[in-house]
Amino acid sequence: MECFIVVNCLLNVLLMLPSITGNVFALVAILRTSSLLSPSTVFLCSLAVSDLLVGMVVQPFYIAHQLNPGLRLTDAFDAFSSLSCGVSLCTVTAISVDRFLALHYHMRYPNMMTDKRAMYKSLSLGFLMILASCLYVWNMTYARLTFVPGIAICIKVSTFVYIRIYQIVRRHQLLIHIQQQAVQTVGVDHNLNLLRSQRSAINTSIYYVCMILSYFPLIIKLLVVTINRRFQRQEWDLTYTVVYMNSSINPILYCWRLRELRTAVLKVVRQLLCRQTQES
């Protein structure tokens, strides 16, 4: 069992590096590139901040708790973990709803969702998660009874929204195909905007799939513990590591799927390397 704890801690240490560096570079690239600022990138910044909190705060607490349970860090670990993971989950749900609005109300979307409104919604989600995470310090049972339905609601909303997005994308593709067959040049800009929205929706769906795969083992554990409070198996602690892995994968997905962000991140990395070279 001690070997399992050591391996689990080493795995978390390895995951911390891409989680911290990747999210820091993504945040710096977005903040330094004005052309990237949009409602979707505001939500993306919120997701990067929560993932950065996982790498800088939650995982060190988790490693310390695993190596020395006598430190009594359970309450602090549960509070920070629920805060960061809750913000990530709610933000991915908000991103899915935002992409649905961009497709369903593509003409009215610029007026419906502005940068300030997206920032306000992100801050509101963070404030709600701070209040919810305090339940772990107050009462563990109430906290689990709150977070399990909350996770289920987020997953249900995201699943429904992406099903609707798939239906809208299929309908738009059919309309564009009919226009191309009719050799109509009217509405070319409109079609390009739709294609950009569709591409953005597909990108965010990848974040959603990765989130589901990483959170599913933890959901099973929370359900089992809620039903049977005496259930304690140390192997199930690996479910937290799987969730934290999502924070390390997200920056890679950003740069892989978003060409503008990838270019901005590479520019920041080159500037940093050039500065270090000049100093040396």
Summary of the structure (lengths in Angstrom):
residues: 280
radius of gyration: 20.9
end to end distance: 46.4
largest distance: 72.8
contacts: 868
relative contact order: 0.14
helix: 90%
strand: 0%
